[in-house]
Amino acid sequence: MKKQGKEIVEILRKKYPDAKCSLDFETPFEMLVAVMLSAQCTDERVNKTTPSIFAKYSTPKDFADIDLQKLEELIHPCGFYKNKAKNIKACAKMILEKHAGKVPKTMEELVKLPGVGRKSANVVMLEAFGDAQGIAVDTHCKRIANKLGLSKEKEPEKIEQDLLKIFEKEDYKDINHLLIWHGRNTCDARKPKCEECVLKEICEEYKNGRKTR
């Protein structure tokens, strides 16, 4: 499986040489907020929403002090705004109280923050600190992992554990970006471009003739 993992990385690197994180941010805390807002929302929508927010509110103290209803109004375009606003404020307060106003730099500490799961923590570790600790399993990654036959699991954390056995740690950074780009550009949930797919020869679903239509 390690050999197949290397093959997948090499194929996707050639297909998407410019693959990178789509979220805009300038500081680790802005990255954390952007990731929290991106849950069940497109990165494009988040990037349209955050500039005006970060121009006025950008630090943990800013978000800890902001009125909850005001924050809800600001992030409304990103959906699920009530829950996200509550978590962002609680997260900012914990960072102030337990981490001296700095976003923690370990997975263990990040996942203890309100509203931050392992997927979000993986993204923050990679994008904010350049330290890929795992593979962020979003909807694209989950779909591709299942289709390729890399994992038969349905829960993101179990899928990640399967993927960590297949991909080398040195490739974690790239595969995080590559799987998302492949999901957006080729392996679309509604209309997958199977005939154009650079991975079709190693895709279990394609080879078994179970293409999604």
Secondary structure, DSSP 4 states (H G I P E B T S, - for coil): -HHHHHHHHHHHHHH-TT-------SSHHHHHHHHHHTTTS-HHHHHHHHHHHHTT--SHHHHHHS-HHHHHHHHGGGS-HHHHHHHHHHHHHHHHHHSTTS---SHHHHTTSTT--HHHHHHHHHHHHS---S----HHHHHHHHHHTS----SHHHHHHHHHHHS-GGGHHHHHHHHHHHHHHTS-SSS--GGG-TTGGG-HHHHTT----
